[in-house]
Amino acid sequence: MNLLLLVALSIAVKGVSFTPMEVERLPELNIPRQAHSLHYAGGEYTVIGGHTTGFVPTPTAEYYRGGKWHTVNTLYPHDAGFSTQLGNGDILTGGGYAEAFGVGQTWGVEVYHPASHSFSYLPTLDNKRTHATALEMADGRILVAGNWYGPDALECSTAGEPFTTLKPLQPRNLPYLLQVAPDNVYIFGATDHYGNPLEGGWVEQLIGEPFQEPLLQEWVTENGAMPNPSEHYILGEYRYLIPVRKQDALAFLKLNNGTFELLETAHPIPLEGPWGAIDWQHGLAVDTTAQSAWKQGRDAQGRLYLLSIGYGESPAAVQVFYSEPLEDLPYKAEVLALSGGQVLLAGGVRADSYDAQGTVLLCYTQGKPRSTSYWLGLAVGSLFALLLCLLGWYLSRRKASAQAGSEKEFIDLQNQIVRLMEEEQLFRKKDLRIADIATRLHTNTTYISATLNSGLGMSFPRFVTSYRVRYAQEQMRQHPEKKLSVISEEAGFASENSFFRAFRTETGLTPTEWREKQGS
């Protein structure tokens, strides 16, 4: 569906835009599963562990390549086990239920290597556990915390050495385990290892005494039924976004270098849509490239909703995308944020944990990607052609864009934004925000956002991403010997994974495939 048509069909509910989105059903997983983990690893969608129909743990993983899913055996089953992506692109996974029906805990830990589609084992945990969380610190230490129906402690492994217990903890179910300083970590959560609410808003630390956080006394963190990789909450170094609830309200906390604050949003998060109540599911998926966070929901008619939080703006933009009613829309699907406004959902259940699903849905909130030739043409397009396009659109929609100012002001602002990108290459700044551009141009974020949305039909983060991908293409042409990790860093991407996602969305190819195609 055309992007402009999607916008035209939008519905406003209490100031929040509800916009239709396209949903594509990808081939189903080979093994229906729930309580698994979902990652984008080595340029491929990847699921690990979980249990299948009948609540039976499945010692398998799957990766998506060439339009189909490929199954790989794991060393251990990881049903509700922890999982996190490591700095080198591998995936650490461990723990989980010991038996069918969610019984017991396990010690096993292993690493998935996307390049070879294989697993290798690590030394076992010091404490068997399930419903746990893992974290790789910047210095390479691996920390694990959390348990279900078992004792809890913070334990650590370094460079493949055996895990050792560091300190006992208040038992928690699926705790947040987040690094807030080079040598410190916060551990907190809403429920104990039996699912009972934890009072007082207590936060424990790797270094230091526990303390009470007032915002965690007022707002309660979500208590999901499955682990969610910690990278799904990361905004940047020591910065995180955390969904919280209070009575009938949904909001988000920002954790910035150890300090909690409530994220200011342009509108309250809607709990009802045009067709009734929305059941927002637990979990979150952050796209650092677009500075947006995604949360899934559903209604009684089977519509899928995606809540978009544009945390790069202040106050954060709130928008909801919805599908037509879908047959067999799963509950508790794992969610993965991709570039270009794409969101992937995989697995889940129909009604309860015994009826696992293999459904995979790819959601397009900005319309399906254009062809590779279009994006390559855009990359080599001149500034003159861009300005002509913007001027033509403006002249045809004079009334709609009146709020952005006069024709001369509109073109002048476009010129200034493009100059900052073309001449000063501001896009190479990793933490570039729309507020930075507004400050440089002595205007405000509203005008910047309106100008780009009206002229190009894209958000500020998407606009910046297109420049970063173009820069990466130029570097690969001019310096074929340069490593992709170096190019990703120089182009301004927050991580190599963000680079791979954005490049594939913009060009239809992975960086490696694109480079090989240029060579041939």
C-alpha positions as CSV (number, residue, x, y, z in Angstrom):
1,M,0.0,0.0,0.0
2,N,1.3,3.5,-0.9
3,L,2.7,5.5,2.0
4,L,0.6,8.5,1.2
5,L,-2.5,6.4,1.0
6,L,-1.7,4.9,4.5
7,V,-1.5,8.4,5.9
8,A,-4.7,9.4,4.2
9,L,-6.5,6.5,5.9
10,S,-5.2,7.4,9.4
11,I,-7.8,7.8,12.2
12,A,-7.1,10.1,15.1
13,V,-8.2,9.0,18.6
14,K,-7.7,11.5,21.4
15,G,-4.9,13.1,19.4
16,V,-3.1,9.8,18.6
17,S,-2.9,8.8,14.9
18,F,-4.1,5.2,14.1
19,T,-2.7,4.3,10.7
20,P,-3.3,1.1,8.7
21,M,-0.2,-1.1,8.0
22,E,0.5,-4.0,5.7
23,V,1.2,-7.4,7.2
24,E,2.9,-10.1,5.3
25,R,2.8,-13.8,6.4
26,L,6.2,-15.3,6.0
27,P,6.7,-19.1,5.9
28,E,5.8,-20.6,9.3
29,L,8.5,-21.8,11.6
30,N,9.4,-25.5,11.2
31,I,8.6,-26.0,14.8
32,P,5.7,-24.1,16.5
33,R,7.2,-22.5,19.7
34,Q,6.6,-20.2,22.6
35,A,8.9,-18.8,25.3
36,H,11.7,-18.7,22.8
37,S,14.1,-15.8,21.9
38,L,14.1,-13.8,18.6
39,H,17.1,-12.1,17.2
40,Y,18.5,-10.5,14.0
41,A,21.9,-12.3,13.8
42,G,24.3,-12.3,10.9
43,G,21.7,-10.7,8.7
44,E,19.1,-13.4,9.4
45,Y,16.0,-13.7,11.6
46,T,16.9,-16.3,14.2
47,V,14.7,-18.0,16.9
48,I,16.2,-20.1,19.7
49,G,14.6,-22.6,22.1
50,G,11.2,-22.4,23.7
51,H,8.6,-25.2,23.9
52,T,6.4,-26.6,21.2
53,T,2.8,-27.9,21.1
54,G,2.0,-29.8,24.3
55,F,4.4,-27.7,26.4
56,V,7.3,-29.9,25.4
57,P,10.8,-28.2,25.3
58,T,12.4,-28.1,21.9
59,P,16.2,-28.4,21.7
60,T,16.3,-26.5,18.4
61,A,16.9,-23.1,16.8
62,E,15.9,-21.8,13.4
63,Y,17.3,-19.2,11.0
64,Y,15.5,-17.6,8.0
65,R,17.4,-17.6,4.7
66,G,16.3,-17.9,1.0
67,G,12.6,-17.6,1.9
68,K,12.5,-20.5,4.3
69,W,13.4,-21.5,7.9
70,H,16.3,-23.9,8.5
71,T,16.4,-25.9,11.7
72,V,19.6,-26.3,13.8
73,N,19.9,-28.5,16.9
74,T,20.9,-26.9,20.1
75,L,23.0,-28.6,22.8
76,Y,20.3,-28.1,25.4
77,P,16.6,-27.1,25.3
78,H,16.1,-23.5,26.5
79,D,12.4,-23.3,27.3
80,A,12.0,-19.8,28.9
81,G,15.8,-19.6,29.0
82,F,17.8,-16.4,29.0
83,S,19.3,-15.1,25.7
84,T,21.3,-12.0,24.8
85,Q,23.3,-10.9,21.7
86,L,27.1,-10.5,22.4
87,G,29.3,-7.8,21.1
88,N,30.8,-10.0,18.4
89,G,27.4,-10.9,17.0
90,D,27.0,-14.3,18.6
91,I,24.1,-15.1,20.8
92,L,24.5,-16.4,24.4
93,T,21.6,-18.6,25.6
94,G,21.2,-20.7,28.7
95,G,18.9,-22.1,31.5
96,G,15.3,-22.9,31.0
97,Y,12.8,-25.5,32.1
98,A,14.2,-29.0,32.8
99,E,11.1,-30.9,31.7
100,A,7.8,-30.6,29.9
101,F,5.0,-28.5,31.4
102,G,7.4,-25.9,32.8
103,V,8.9,-28.1,35.5
104,G,12.3,-27.5,37.1
105,Q,15.4,-25.6,36.0
106,T,18.6,-26.3,34.1
107,W,22.3,-25.3,34.1
108,G,23.3,-25.5,30.4
109,V,24.8,-22.5,28.6
110,E,25.8,-22.3,25.0
111,V,26.6,-19.8,22.2
112,Y,25.1,-19.6,18.7
113,H,27.5,-18.7,15.9
114,P,25.5,-17.2,13.0
115,A,28.3,-17.5,10.5
116,S,28.4,-21.3,10.8
117,H,24.9,-21.8,12.1
118,S,26.2,-23.9,14.9
119,F,26.3,-24.0,18.7
120,S,29.2,-24.4,21.1
121,Y,28.9,-25.0,24.8
122,L,30.2,-22.9,27.8
123,P,30.7,-24.0,31.4
124,T,27.5,-24.6,33.2
125,L,25.8,-22.1,35.5
126,D,26.6,-22.1,39.2
127,N,22.8,-22.1,39.9
128,K,20.3,-23.9,37.8
129,R,17.6,-21.5,36.8
130,T,14.8,-20.5,34.4
131,H,13.0,-17.1,33.8
132,A,16.5,-15.6,34.1
133,T,18.2,-12.7,32.4
134,A,21.8,-12.4,31.1
135,L,24.0,-9.4,30.3
136,E,27.4,-9.0,28.7
137,M,29.2,-6.1,30.3
138,A,31.5,-3.8,28.3
139,D,34.5,-5.5,29.8
140,G,33.4,-8.9,28.6
141,R,32.0,-10.3,31.8
142,I,28.8,-12.3,31.6
143,L,26.2,-11.7,34.4
144,V,23.1,-13.8,35.1
145,A,20.3,-13.2,37.5
146,G,16.7,-14.3,38.1
147,N,14.8,-17.6,38.7
148,W,11.4,-19.3,38.8
149,Y,10.5,-21.5,41.8
150,G,14.2,-21.5,42.9
151,P,16.7,-19.4,44.8
152,D,18.5,-16.5,43.1
153,A,21.9,-15.0,43.1
154,L,24.0,-12.8,40.8
155,E,26.7,-14.9,39.0
156,C,29.4,-14.2,36.6
157,S,31.7,-15.8,34.0
158,T,34.7,-14.2,32.3
159,A,36.3,-15.4,29.0
160,G,34.6,-18.8,29.0
161,E,35.6,-19.5,32.7
162,P,33.1,-21.3,34.9
163,F,30.3,-19.3,36.4
164,T,30.7,-18.3,40.0
165,T,28.2,-16.7,42.4
166,L,29.0,-13.1,43.3
167,K,26.3,-12.2,45.8
168,P,22.8,-13.5,46.8
169,L,19.8,-11.6,45.5
170,Q,16.2,-11.0,46.4
171,P,14.6,-13.8,44.1
172,R,13.0,-12.2,41.1
173,N,11.2,-13.5,38.1
174,L,12.6,-12.2,34.8
175,P,14.5,-9.3,36.3
176,Y,15.9,-6.3,34.4
177,L,19.7,-6.6,34.4
178,L,21.1,-3.4,33.0
179,Q,24.6,-1.9,33.0
180,V,24.5,1.7,34.3
181,A,28.2,2.5,34.6
182,P,31.5,0.9,33.5
183,D,31.6,-1.2,36.7
184,N,28.0,-1.3,37.9
185,V,24.7,-3.0,37.1
186,Y,21.1,-2.5,38.3
187,I,18.9,-5.5,39.1
188,F,15.1,-4.9,39.6
189,G,11.7,-6.3,38.7
190,A,8.1,-6.5,39.6
191,T,7.6,-10.0,41.0
192,D,9.5,-12.7,43.0
193,H,10.3,-16.2,41.9
194,Y,6.7,-17.4,42.7
195,G,5.0,-14.6,40.8
196,N,4.1,-12.5,43.9
197,P,4.4,-8.7,43.6
198,L,7.5,-7.1,45.1
199,E,6.8,-4.0,47.1
200,G,9.0,-1.0,47.7
201,G,10.6,-0.4,44.3
202,W,13.9,-1.9,45.4
203,V,16.9,-1.9,43.1
204,E,20.0,-4.0,43.8
205,Q,23.4,-3.3,42.4
206,L,26.5,-5.2,41.4
207,I,28.5,-2.6,43.4
208,G,26.7,-0.8,46.3
209,E,23.8,-1.3,48.6
210,P,20.2,-1.8,47.5
211,F,18.1,1.4,47.2
212,Q,14.4,2.3,46.7
213,E,13.5,4.1,43.5
214,P,10.3,6.3,43.9
215,L,9.3,5.9,40.3
216,L,9.3,2.1,40.7
217,Q,7.1,2.5,43.7
218,E,4.6,4.4,41.7
219,W,4.9,2.5,38.4
220,V,5.3,-1.3,38.1
221,T,7.5,-2.9,35.5
222,E,5.9,-5.4,33.3
223,N,6.0,-9.1,34.3
224,G,6.1,-11.1,31.1
225,A,5.8,-14.8,30.8
226,M,8.9,-15.2,28.8
227,P,12.4,-13.7,28.7
228,N,13.1,-10.7,26.5
229,P,16.7,-10.1,25.3
230,S,18.2,-7.1,27.1
231,E,19.2,-5.5,23.9
232,H,15.5,-4.9,23.1
233,Y,15.6,-2.1,25.7
234,I,18.9,-0.4,24.9
235,L,18.8,3.2,23.6
236,G,22.5,3.7,23.8
237,E,25.4,3.3,26.2
238,Y,23.9,3.0,29.7
239,R,20.5,4.2,28.4
240,Y,17.4,2.1,28.4
241,L,13.6,2.4,27.8
242,I,11.4,0.3,30.1
243,P,7.6,-0.2,29.8
244,V,5.7,0.3,33.1
245,R,2.1,0.2,34.2
246,K,-0.1,1.8,36.9
247,Q,-3.7,0.8,37.3
248,D,-5.1,1.4,33.8
249,A,-2.2,3.4,32.4
250,L,0.8,2.4,30.3
251,A,4.0,4.5,30.2
252,F,7.8,4.2,29.8
253,L,10.7,4.9,32.1
254,K,14.1,6.1,30.9
255,L,17.1,4.8,32.7
256,N,20.0,7.1,31.9
257,N,23.4,6.4,33.5
258,G,21.7,5.1,36.6
259,T,19.0,7.7,36.9
260,F,15.3,6.9,36.4
261,E,12.9,9.4,34.8
262,L,9.4,9.1,33.3
263,L,9.4,9.5,29.5
264,E,7.3,12.5,28.5
265,T,5.1,11.6,25.6
266,A,3.1,13.9,23.3
267,H,-0.1,12.0,24.2
268,P,-1.0,9.4,26.8
269,I,-0.6,5.8,25.5
270,P,-4.1,4.8,24.2
271,L,-5.7,1.8,25.8
272,E,-8.6,1.9,23.4
273,G,-8.7,2.2,19.6
274,P,-11.5,2.9,17.1
275,W,-12.8,-0.6,17.6
276,G,-12.5,-1.1,21.4
277,A,-10.0,-2.0,24.0
278,I,-6.4,-2.8,23.1
279,D,-4.5,-5.5,24.9
280,W,-0.9,-4.3,24.9
281,Q,1.3,-7.4,25.2
282,H,4.4,-7.5,27.4
283,G,7.8,-6.7,26.0
284,L,9.4,-4.0,23.9
285,A,11.7,-3.8,20.8
286,V,13.9,-0.7,20.2
287,D,15.2,0.4,16.8
288,T,18.1,2.7,17.7
289,T,18.6,3.7,14.1
290,A,15.2,5.3,13.9
291,Q,15.1,6.2,17.6
292,S,11.8,4.5,18.0
293,A,10.4,1.7,20.2
294,W,7.7,-0.8,19.3
295,K,5.1,-2.6,21.4
296,Q,2.6,-5.1,20.1
297,G,-1.1,-5.3,21.0
298,R,-4.4,-6.8,19.8
299,D,-8.1,-6.3,20.1
300,A,-11.1,-8.7,20.5
301,Q,-11.6,-8.8,16.7
302,G,-8.1,-10.0,16.0
303,R,-6.5,-6.8,14.8
304,L,-2.8,-6.5,15.4
305,Y,-1.6,-3.1,16.8
306,L,1.9,-1.7,16.9
307,L,2.6,1.2,19.2
308,S,5.4,3.4,18.1
309,I,7.2,5.6,20.6
310,G,9.5,8.2,18.9
311,Y,11.8,8.7,21.8
312,G,14.2,10.8,19.7
313,E,11.8,13.7,19.9
314,S,10.8,15.7,23.0
315,P,8.0,15.0,23.9
316,A,8.2,11.5,22.4
317,A,5.9,11.0,19.5
318,V,3.1,8.5,19.9
319,Q,1.6,6.7,17.0
320,V,-0.4,3.4,16.5
321,F,-0.5,1.2,13.5
322,Y,-3.1,-1.5,13.0
323,S,-4.0,-4.4,10.6
324,E,-7.2,-5.8,9.5
325,P,-8.5,-8.7,11.6
326,L,-6.0,-11.6,11.2
327,E,-6.9,-15.3,11.4
328,D,-5.0,-17.1,14.1
329,L,-3.3,-14.0,15.4
330,P,-0.9,-15.4,18.1
331,Y,-0.7,-14.3,21.7
332,K,2.7,-13.7,23.3
333,A,4.6,-13.6,20.1
334,E,8.3,-12.5,20.2
335,V,8.9,-9.1,18.6
336,L,11.9,-7.8,16.7
337,A,12.3,-4.2,15.5
338,L,13.9,-3.9,12.1
339,S,14.9,-0.8,10.1
340,G,12.5,1.2,7.9
341,G,9.5,0.9,10.2
342,Q,9.4,-2.9,9.8
343,V,8.6,-5.2,12.8
344,L,8.8,-9.0,12.9
345,L,6.6,-11.2,15.1
346,A,7.4,-14.9,15.5
347,G,5.8,-17.8,17.4
348,G,3.4,-17.5,20.3
349,V,0.3,-19.4,21.3
350,R,-3.4,-19.5,20.3
351,A,-4.9,-19.6,23.8
352,D,-2.5,-21.2,26.3
353,S,1.0,-22.5,26.6
354,Y,0.0,-25.9,25.3
355,D,-1.0,-24.7,21.9
356,A,2.2,-23.2,20.4
357,Q,2.2,-21.5,17.0
358,G,4.7,-21.2,14.2
359,T,3.2,-18.0,12.8
360,V,5.7,-15.3,11.4
361,L,4.4,-11.9,10.5
362,L,6.4,-9.1,8.9
363,C,4.7,-5.7,9.4
364,Y,5.3,-2.7,7.2
365,T,4.4,0.6,8.9
366,Q,5.9,2.7,6.1
367,G,4.8,0.6,3.2
368,K,6.8,-2.2,1.6
369,P,10.4,-1.3,0.6
370,R,11.0,0.1,-2.8
371,S,13.2,-1.7,-5.3
372,T,16.9,-1.8,-5.0
373,S,17.3,0.3,-8.2
374,Y,15.2,3.0,-6.6
375,W,17.4,3.3,-3.5
376,L,20.6,3.1,-5.5
377,G,19.2,5.9,-7.7
378,L,18.3,7.9,-4.7
379,A,21.8,7.4,-3.3
380,V,23.5,8.9,-6.4
381,G,20.8,11.5,-6.9
382,S,21.9,15.1,-6.9
383,L,20.9,17.8,-4.4
384,F,19.3,19.7,-7.3
385,A,16.9,16.8,-8.1
386,L,16.0,16.5,-4.4
387,L,15.1,20.2,-4.2
388,L,13.0,20.1,-7.4
389,C,11.1,17.1,-5.9
390,L,10.5,19.0,-2.7
391,L,9.4,22.1,-4.5
392,G,7.0,20.2,-6.8
393,W,5.4,18.4,-3.8
394,Y,5.1,21.7,-2.0
395,L,3.5,23.5,-4.9
396,S,0.9,20.7,-5.2
397,R,0.1,20.7,-1.5
398,R,0.4,24.5,-0.7
399,K,-2.6,24.5,1.7
400,A,-1.6,21.3,3.5
401,S,1.9,22.6,4.2
402,A,1.0,26.1,5.1
403,Q,2.0,25.5,8.7
404,A,5.6,24.9,7.7
405,G,5.8,28.5,6.5
406,S,6.0,30.3,3.1
407,E,7.4,28.7,0.0
408,K,10.7,30.5,0.4
409,E,11.0,29.5,4.1
410,F,10.2,25.9,3.2
411,I,12.9,25.7,0.5
412,D,15.4,27.6,2.7
413,L,14.9,25.1,5.6
414,Q,15.3,22.2,3.2
415,N,18.5,23.7,1.9
416,Q,19.9,24.2,5.4
417,I,19.0,20.6,6.5
418,V,20.6,19.1,3.4
419,R,23.7,21.3,3.7
420,L,24.3,20.0,7.2
421,M,24.1,16.5,5.9
422,E,26.0,17.0,2.6
423,E,28.8,19.4,3.7
424,E,29.2,18.7,7.5
425,Q,28.2,15.0,7.4
426,L,26.3,15.4,10.7
427,F,24.7,12.0,10.0
428,R,28.1,10.4,11.1
429,K,27.4,11.5,14.7
430,K,26.1,8.4,16.4
431,D,23.7,10.1,18.8
432,L,22.5,12.7,16.3
433,R,19.0,13.9,17.4
434,I,16.4,16.1,15.7
435,A,17.0,18.6,18.5
436,D,20.6,19.0,17.4
437,I,19.5,20.0,13.9
438,A,16.9,22.4,15.3
439,T,19.5,24.0,17.6
440,R,22.0,24.5,14.7
441,L,19.3,26.1,12.5
442,H,17.8,28.2,15.3
443,T,14.3,26.7,14.8
444,N,12.4,23.9,16.6
445,T,12.0,20.2,16.2
446,T,8.4,20.6,15.0
447,Y,9.4,22.5,11.9
448,I,12.2,20.1,11.1
449,S,10.0,17.1,11.5
450,A,7.1,18.7,9.5
451,T,9.4,19.7,6.7
452,L,10.9,16.2,6.2
453,N,7.6,14.4,6.6
454,S,5.8,16.7,4.2
455,G,8.6,16.8,1.6
456,L,9.9,13.2,1.7
457,G,7.2,11.3,3.5
458,M,9.9,10.0,6.0
459,S,10.8,10.7,9.6
460,F,14.0,12.4,10.6
461,P,15.7,9.1,11.7
462,R,14.8,7.5,8.3
463,F,16.2,10.6,6.5
464,V,19.5,10.3,8.5
465,T,19.7,6.5,7.9
466,S,19.5,7.1,4.1
467,Y,22.6,9.3,4.3
468,R,24.4,6.7,6.5
469,V,23.7,3.9,4.0
470,R,24.8,6.1,1.1
471,Y,28.0,6.9,2.9
472,A,28.6,3.2,3.6
473,Q,28.1,2.4,-0.1
474,E,30.7,5.0,-1.1
475,Q,33.2,3.7,1.4
476,M,32.7,0.1,0.1
477,R,33.2,1.3,-3.5
478,Q,36.3,3.3,-2.7
479,H,37.8,1.1,-0.1
480,P,36.9,-2.6,-0.8
481,E,39.5,-3.7,1.7
482,K,37.9,-1.8,4.6
483,K,36.1,-4.0,7.2
484,L,32.3,-3.6,7.5
485,S,32.6,-3.0,11.2
486,V,34.8,0.0,10.6
487,I,32.5,1.3,7.9
488,S,29.5,0.9,10.2
489,E,31.3,2.9,12.9
490,E,32.4,5.7,10.5
491,A,28.9,6.0,9.0
492,G,27.4,6.8,12.4
493,F,25.4,3.6,13.1
494,A,24.9,2.7,16.8
495,S,26.0,-0.9,16.2
496,E,27.0,-3.3,13.4
497,N,23.6,-5.0,13.8
498,S,21.8,-1.7,13.2
499,F,24.0,-1.2,10.1
500,F,23.1,-4.6,8.7
501,R,19.3,-4.0,9.3
502,A,19.3,-0.5,7.8
503,F,21.4,-1.5,4.8
504,R,19.2,-4.4,3.9
505,T,16.0,-2.3,4.3
506,E,17.4,0.4,2.1
507,T,19.0,-1.7,-0.6
508,G,17.3,-5.1,-0.4
509,L,20.8,-6.7,0.1
510,T,23.1,-7.2,3.0
511,P,26.3,-5.1,2.9
512,T,28.3,-8.3,2.0
513,E,25.9,-9.1,-0.8
514,W,26.0,-5.6,-2.1
515,R,29.8,-5.4,-2.0
516,E,30.0,-8.7,-3.9
517,K,27.6,-7.5,-6.5
518,Q,29.7,-4.4,-7.0
519,G,32.8,-6.5,-7.5
520,S,31.2,-8.7,-10.1
